[in-house]
Amino acid sequence: MYKSIRTILTMLAVFCTAGLWAQSVSWTSSVEAVEGNTYRILLEASIPDTYHMYDMGPYEGGPNATTITFTPSEGIELDGEVEQLSTPHRYFDEMFGMEIGTFEGTAQFAQRVRLTAPAASVKVALEWMICDDTNCMPPEDTELTITVPAGAAVAEAPATTPSAEVSPAAEAAPAAKDAAGGGSLWSLIIEAILWGFAALLTPCVFPMVPMTVSYFLKGEGGPTMGRLRAALYGLFIVLLYTVPIAAIILITRIVGGDAVTADIFNWLATHWLPNILFFLVFMVFAASFFGAFEITMPSWMVNKSDSKADTKGLGGIFFLALTLVLVSFSCTGPIVGSVLIKSTSGEFWTPIITMLAFSVAFALPFTLFALFPSVLKKMPKSGGWLNSVKVVLGFIEVALGMKFLSVADQTYHWGLLDREIYLAVWIVVFSLLGLYLLGKLRFAHDDEVTHLGVGRLALAIIVFSFVVYLIPGMWGAPLKGLSGYLPPLTTQDFVLGANTAPAAPAAQNNMDGTRKYSDFLHLPHGLQGFFDLKEAEAYAAKVRKPIFIDFTGHGCVNCREMEARVWSDPRVLEILNNDYVICALYSDDKKVLPEEDWVTTEAGKVLKSLGKINSYYALKTYGVNAQPYYVLQGSDGKPLVEPRGYDLDVEAFIDFLNRGKEAFARER
């Protein structure tokens, strides 16, 4: 009932504002031959500036989705459903309470038909609605009559090699979307929340609890004011963590647009300089946690903020929150950096969302402490147990820091940190952590472990079990649970039983060994394929197979997870081996190509590296800047089915591949 009332009110608002505008969508149509007596009717909507049009939905109790209904006359038959060639921008709409998709600028749709007469006509009923940031136009409709003549011209296939020329569908693509999938974003949010809660136990943060207690025990202004002050305290902590990150992202988007922001985060995630810097930062923090030295913010900064916190009113609460953030930096800094770097492969808003999740979780306990300060008197005092937490974090810092060195090593092909070396470091680090928990290893500031508590014993069992899990990886065990954090199996020198893997089909075994970039790029699980789309298209035309395009990256955690958990399924491997030509396009590879392969963008920027060219092609053609992203391409250079991103559902992935095979069979 509520949704119905809300929909009625929305439509009333739409009609009330309709008379103020004279904007509308214009539609154009064309017909192209596909093969034999099969044709494709193309429809293009030109959307007024500042407006967006909803996609085909459907949206029950939501906005008016675009509807396109084809009614064929005698002599013509419909072949399949209406396709959305343009990729809509998808987001969660708070007013309607659902995820919706919109188009801006232009939107393209297509319907395949079969002609059984020399010529025939099709009636097309169109209905749509457009909105801007403040109001909506009333739903509009129109009807077109399209004649399909025999022998219509075959439209040129869109450019399928990375270049400044892009297909019409690409021009209508949104600026960017998260190809990693909703599951990826939620996993980042959950991880950020867990880190936020864990940060409370760090030795830099825990001592701030008494300060919070002493400040809010005064209870000035009564219960109502006390609740307000506590809520503001939590809000200020969240803002101090989130606003700087949001400001950096938004400023780069305003100044340079989406592409600049994407370039910045791609640079942070894959370039050797920030990755080596983050690796060194993690090692320095680890050394500090082990007791080599103390890392603190400049005393003048902390003291000045602390002195301001003594003032009354909102200013005092703000400076108390600022003091907390500054003092806790030496422990939360690496956590924040890790959270942000992991989120840079998704949408531009993903780092802001993950930082928000971390800061909310971090601020929540302090907000509760501010609300109920008397409860805190029962909490344990800081002491030796906090130093143990600090040392444990030091071991974890060493392990996590290796990931940054690994990313730089893979993207630049240094060959320094192959999979077995990476695993050896982890095995040693976590073995030492287990010995520390058992009291067999002590640092300078540790108290002597006279007896072993249940908690330490449980943690030691977990750590040593993890070490036992890691050891088979030295001989090539897939270790699927850690696939996103480890270098790919193709970097391992020795894999036990590698010669027993199922052989690739003859057609793929006969691929030319001089394939571009195959000397330093490899596919997982012994699969054979290409790393240049033009070569893949030529080979696919020769063997008459569709192309499986894998937009991937060396530093892509979700890509490794997909390869380890989904690609490894025997049914998936069989389909990829027998029914597709595989083409992996790495979006973060730093290999500089010969000058004849360079690409110049519309803005005049010359792209020289393999990763930049592939990333540019993905963004311009499919509107994605994240990996993994899978496209099943037909002989006409266009997707056979809707592309797919990160999703660990094996059955759904098999269905995706099978639907592509069926669409390719119909195409032929």
N, C-alpha and C positions, 0 to 999 in steps of 0.2 A: 504494500500500500504506500509506504514511504517513498519507494523508488518511483512509483507511478506519479505521485504528487510532485516529486522533484522534477520528473521529466516534463510534466505539464507546465510547471512554472518556468522551466528552461525554455520551452517552446514559446510561451507567452512573451518572454523577454526577447526572444529572437524576432518575433513578429512586430513587437513594439518598436524595435530599432531598425526594421527593414526599410522604412521610408527614407532614412537618412542617407542611404547609399545607392549608388548606381553601378556598383561593381558586379561582374559576373564572370563565369567560366566560359571560355570558348572551346569548342570541340572540333577536331579535324580527324579525318579518316583516310586510310589508304589500304590498298590490297597488294599482297606480294605472293608470288608462287613459291611453294615449298618443294613439292616433288609430285610428279604425275598430275593427278586431278585434285591434289590437296593444296589449299591456299590458306593464307593467314590474313585476317582483317586486323589492322592496327588502328587503335584509337588513342588520340593524344589530347589531354586536357591542359589548357593554358590558364594557370591560376593567377589572379591579380596579385601584384606586389603587396607584401605585408600580410597576406591571407594564407591560410592553409586549408586543404580539403581532406576530409577523412577517407581512409582506405575502405576496402570492401567488407571489413568487419567479419561477421555481424556483431552488433552491440545491443543486447537486450537491456532496455532501460537506460541506454546511453545515447550518444550522439547519432545523428543520421548517417549511416555508412553509405558510401557510394555503391549504387546498385546498377548493374548493366545486364539487360535481358535481351538476348538475341532470339528473334522469331524468324525461322527460315521459310522461304516460299518453296513451291514445288521445283525440283531440280537441284536442290542443295541440301546438305546435311551438316549438322554440327558435329565436330570431332573434339570431344573433351569439354572442359569447363573454361570459363574466362580466366585468363592469366593476368596477374599484376606484374608487368615488366619492371616497373620502377620499385625500388625498395623503400617502404615507408619508414619514417622516423617513429620509433615506438617509445612510449613513456607511460608512466602511471598517472592518470588524471584524478586528482583529489576530489573534484566535484562529482564526477560520475562514479568514483570508487572502482575503477577498472583500468586495465592497460589498453591503450588505444594506439592507432597508427595514423599518421598524417603525411600529406604530400605538400611540398611548396614548389613554386615555379612552374613545373610541368609534371604530369603523371601519364604514364603509358600503360595501355592494356591491350590484350590480344585475344583473338578467338580463332581457332583453326576450323576450317570447313572443308567438306568434300563436294566437288561439283559433279553432278550427274547429267547435266545438260550443257549446251554451248554457253549459256549465260543464265544467271538467276540473281534474285535480289534477297536481301536480308533486312528486316526491320530491327532497329536497335533502340530500345527504350533506356534512357539514361536518367538517373536521379542522384543528386548530390547536395552537399551543404558545405559552405565555407565560413570560416571564422578568422578574426584577428585577435589581438591580445585583449581587446575590451568588449567586443560584441560579435554576434553571428548574423549572417544573412539567412533569410528563410530558405528552406529546402527548395531547390529548383529542379525542373525536369524538362526533357526535350526528347524528340524522336528523330532518328536518322534512317534513311533508306539507302542502303549501299548495294551497288550492283557489282557482282563478281563475274568478270568476263573470262572465258577460256583463254589461256595464253598470256595471262598477266605477267609483267616483268618480274624477274627474280631479284629481290632486293639484295644489295651488297651486304655481306656479313660484316659485323662490326670488327674493328681492329682487335686482335687478340694478343698482340705482342705489346710489351710495355712501350708506350710512346705518348707524345702529347696529344695524339688523336684518340678520342674515345667515342664509344657508341652513344646514340641518343639516350639509351637507357641509363648510361653512366652519368650523363649530364643531369638527369633527374634524381640521381642517388643522393641521399642525405649526406651531410657532412661527415658523420661517423656513427657507428653503432657498436655495441659490445658483442663481438663474435664469440667471446668466451662463454657466453650463456649465463642465464640467471643463476645456475648452481655455483658458478665460479664466484660471482659477486657475493652471494650469501656465505660461501665458505670464507671469503676474505673478511666479511663483517663478523662472523662468528670467531674467527681467529683473532681479529682486532679486539673484540670484547674480552676474550680470555686473557690476552696480554694486558689489557687495561686492569682487570682484576688482579692479575699476577704482580703487576707493578707495585701494588700496595705493600707487598712483603719485601720489597727491596730495601737495603739499608739506607738509601738516600731518601726514601719516601716515608718509611715507617716513623722516623723521629718527628715528622711533621704532625703526627696525630696529637701529641700533647699540646702543641701550639694551637691547633684547632679547638681542642677542649677548653683551654684557658681563655681563648677569645670569646667563645660562644656561651660559656658558663655564666657570663654576666647577665644574659637574658634581658637586655635593655628593650623597653617598649612593649613588654607583655608577650603572651603566646603568639598572637597574630603576627606581630612584628618579628618575632623570633623565627617563625616559619618563612616569612618573606626574606629575611636576611640569609637564612640557610639556603633557600632556593637560589638567591642571587649569587651566593658563594659558588654553588655548583655550576651555575650558568657561566660565571666568569672563567672558571677553570676550562670549561668546554670551549669557550670563545678563544681563549689564549692559545689553545692547541690548534683549533680548526681555522680560525680567520686568516692567519698568515699563509697557510697552505692554499686556502680558497682565493686569497688575494693574488698570489703568484699565478695561479691557473687562469683566473679571470682577466688579469692584466695582459697576459700573453695572448689570450683569445681576442681581446679587444684590439690590441696593437697589431698582432700579426695574423689573426684568424685561426681556424681549427688546425690547419696544417702546421703552423708554427708551434702550437701547443703539443701536437702529436710528435713533432720533431724533438721538442725539448724532452718529453718523457721517454721517447725512443732513445735519445742520447743518454739520458740518465740510466736507462735499463740495460743498454748494450755497449756503450762506448767504454774503451779500456780505462780512461782516466777516472770517471766516477766509480767504476767497479773496483779498481785497484785502491782508490781512496777509501771506499766503504770497507774493503777488506782490511786495510791498515787500521781504520778506526775501530773495527771490531776487535782486532788483535790488541790494540792499545787499551781498550776498555777491559778486555779479558785480563791483561797483565795487571791493570788496576784492581780488578776484582780479586786477583790472586794475592794482592797485598804489596805489589812492587812499588806503587805510589798512589796518591789520591788525586782524583780529578774533581775539581769543583769549579763553579762559576766564579768570576771575579768577585772578591769580597766587597768591593765598593758597590757593585750592582745589587748584591743580595742585601747588604746593610741598608742601602738607601730605600729599597723596596720594603724591608722589614720595619724601618722607622716610620714609613708612611702608613703601614698597617695599624699602627697604634692610634691613628686618628679615628674619630667617630664618623658614622654615616656610611654611605655607599662607597665613598672613596677608600675608607679603611678596609672594607670587605674586598674590594678589587685588589688592593695592594697585598692583602693576605693571600689571595689566590695567585697573584704574580709571584710572591715569595715562594709559594709551594711549587710552582712550575719551574722557577729558576733553581731552587735547591735540589729538586728531584731530577734535574736534567741529566746528571751524570749516570743515572740508572735508566731513565726512560728514553734518553737519546738514541741508543742503539735499537731499542724496541720500536720507537717511532720510525726510524730510518728503515728498518726491516719491513714494517707494515706498509709504508709508502712505496718502497721499491717493488714489493710484490703486487701492488695494485696498479702500477703504471702500464700494464699491458691491457687494461680494459678501457672503458669509456673515460672521457675527460673528467667526468664527475666522480668516478670511482675513487680516486685518492681522497677527495673531500669526504665522501660517504664513509670510507674506512677510517679516516682520521676522526670523524665525528663519532663513530662507533667506539673507537678506542677511548676518546676523551670522555664520553658519557659514562662508560664503564669505570674509568679511572676516577671520575668526579663523584660517582654515586656513593661510594663509601664515605667520602668526606662530607657530602651533603647530609647523609644520615648521622654522621658524628656531630655535625652542626645542629641537627634537629634534636638529637638526644645525647647531649654531651655527658650526662651523668653515667650512661652505660659504659663509657670508655674507661672508667676507673678500674674495671675488671679485666681489661686487656693486659696481656703480658708485656713486661718492660723490654726494651731493646737490650741485647746482650750477645753472648756467644752464638746463639741460634741464628741471629741475623748475619753474622760473619759466615756461617755455613751456607746460608742462602746465597750470599754474595759469591762464594767460591763456586757453588753449583752453577750459578749464572755465568761465571767465567768460562767453565767448560762448555756450556751451551753456546756462548759467544764464539769460541774457537770453531765449533762445528758449523754454526750458521754462517760465519764469515767465509768459509771455504766456498760457499755458493757464489759469492761475488767474483772470486778469483776464477772459478770454473766458467762463469759466463764470459768473462774477458778472454779466457783461454780458448773457448769454443768459437766465439765470433771472429777471432783473429787467427785461429789455427796455429797457435804456438806449440801445441803438443806437450805442454808442461804438466797438465793435471788430468791424465787419463782416468778412466773409471776405477781401475784397480788401485791407483795411487790415492784417489779421493776416498775410496772405501778403507784403505789402510789407515789413513789419518783418522777417520771416524772411529774405526775399531780401537785404535790406541787411545783416543780422547775419551771415549765412553768406558773403556776398561779402567782408565785412571780415575774417572768419576766414580765408578763402582767401588774401587779400592778406597777412595776418599770417604765415601758413605759408610764403609765398614770400619773406618778409623785407622786404616793401614797407611794412609798418606795424610800428612799434616802440613799446614802452612804456618807462617810466622805468627799470625794473630789468632790462630785456632786454639780453643781449649782442648785439653786432653780428653779423648773419648774413653771414659772408664767403663761404660756399659753401652750396649747397643739397644736403642729404643725400637719399638715396633715400626714406627714411621720410617726411620732410616733403613731398617732391614727390608721393608716393603719396597722402598725406592731402589735399594741395591739389587733386589731381585728383578725389578723391572728393567734396570739399566743393563744388567748382565744378560737378561733374556734378549734384549735388543741387540747386544753384541753378538750373541749366538745367531740371531736372525741375519746379521750383516755378513757373517763369515762365508756362507755359501756364495755370496755375490762375488767373491774373489775368483771363483771359477765359472762365473757367468750366470748365476741364478738371477732371474729377472727382478726380484725385490719390488714387486708391483706397488707395494704400499709407499715406497720412497721414490718412485720413478720420476716424480716431478723435481726432485732435489739432486739427483745423481746425474753425472754426465751420461750420454747415451751409450748403450751397450756396444755400438759400433766402434767406440774408442778403446775398448778393452783388447789387449793383446792376445789373451788366451781365454777361450770359452770352451768349457768341457762339453764334448758331444756336439760341437758345432757342425761337424761333418755329417751328422744324422738328420739335419733339418730337411724338410721336404724340398725337393728341387723345384725351381721355377719352371713354368711351361716353356716349351721349345721356342715359341715366338719371342719371349722375353729374353731367353738365354742367347738368342742370336742378335741382340742389340749391339750396335757398333760400340766398341770399347772406347772410342774417342768422343763420347758424349760430353758436352760442355759441363765443366765443373765437377765431373764425376771423380776427379783425382783427389778432391778434398771434401766432397759432400757425399753422404751415403744415406740410404733408406734403412729403416729398422727391419728386423726379422728376416734378413736376407732377400728382401724384395728388390726387384730391379726396376729402374725407371729413369726419368729425366729430371733435370734441374733448370731447363730452359723451355718455356712454353712453345716457342716456335718449333723447336725440334720435336717436342711431344706431339704437336698437331700434325707434323709431316708424317711421323711414325704411325699415329692413330689412323690417318687417312689410308696408309699403306695396309695396315692389318684390319681396318674396318672395326675399330673399337672406340667407345667413348673414353674421355679423359677424366681421371680423378685428380683434380687440382687440390693440392694440400698447401694452403698458406700457413707457414710454420715459422719457427725461430729457434735459434740455439738457446736463448735464454727463456724460452716459453715453458713454464712449469706445466701448464695444462696440456700442451702438445705432447710432452713426455708421458703424462698420465694417460692420454688417449691412446698413444702407441702401445703402452705397456698393458693397459686394462681392456682396451677395445680391439685394437688392431691385432693383438696377439691371439684372439679367438680363432680357432682353426677355420670356422666358417667364413669369417671376415677375410682371412688370408687367402682362402681359396677363391673368393670372389675377386679380390684385388689382383691376384695372380693371373686368373683365367679370363676375366671379363673387362678389365680396364687397363688403360695405359696410365701409369702413375707419373705425376709431375709435381715435385716438391719445390715450392718457391719460398726461399728463406728471406724473411723481411728484415733481418738484423745482421746479415753477413757483411763483413767489411772488405771483402775482396774488391779491389779496384779493377774494373774491366778495361779492355782495349778501347781506344777512343771511338772506334766505329760503333760500339755498343752503348755509348752514352746516350742519355735521354734529356731533352730540354723541355721543361714544363711551360705551361701557358704564361707563367710569370717571368720566364726567361732564366730560371735557375737550372744549371746543368747538373744532372745526377750522374755520378761516376761509379759508385759502388753497387754491387749486386743487390744488397739489401735495400738500399734507397730506391732503386729502380723497381724492385718487386713490391715494396711498400707503397710506392706511388701508384703503381698499377692496381693494387688491391683497393686503395682508397678511391681512385677515380672510376674504376669499373664497377665495384660492388659496394662502395661506401663503407668499407671496414678498415680499421687500423689496428685490429687486435687478432691474435691467433689463439687457438687454431680456427681455421675457417675452411670448409670443404665445399668444393664446387664440382658438380658432375657436368662436364661440358660435352655437347653434341657436335656433330659434324658441321653445323652452321655457326659454331663459335659461341653459342648461347647456352645458358644453364638448362639442363633437362628437367630438373626439379628444383624446388626451393633449396638454396644452399643451407649448410648445417654448421653449427659451431660446437662448442664444448658441451658434451653430454655423454656420460659414462654408461648410458643404457645400450648394451650390446644389441639387443633385439631391435631397438629402434634404428640403430646404425645399419644393421643388416637390411631392414626394410627400406632405408634410405638408398642403399646400394642397389637393391632389387628394383625399386621404382625407377631408378636411373636407367637400369638395363632395359626395362619394359618401354620406357619413353624412347630410348635409342632405337629399339626394334621397330616401334611405330614410325619413327623418323625415316628409317630406311625403306 
